[in-house]
C-alpha cells in the first residue's frame, strides 16, 4: 500500500502497523454502511433535528443543545462523505 508524498516523484510505503490500521478503518466504515445506507442515516438524523427544532417548546433550547445540533449536522456531513467514498471504491 502506498501514499503519495508531497513531491510528485516520491512515494512512501506504509509500515505494516499503518497498513493494518487503515484496513481496520476501512472494514469499520464498510460494516457501518452494510447496516444502513448513508441516505437512510442522514434522513434519520435530519428527522430528529427537524422534529426538535419545530417543537413548540423551542424557547427552552439551551446553548448546550445548540452545540449538540451543530455536532449532529457535522456528523451528517461526515456520514455523507464516507458514504460517497464507499460507493466509489
Secondary structure, DSSP 8 states (H G I E B T S, - for coil): -EEE-SSSS-EEE--HHHHHHHHHHHHHHHHHHHHS-HHHHHHHHHHHHHHHHTSTTGGG--HHHHHHHHHHHHHHHHHHHHHHHHHH-
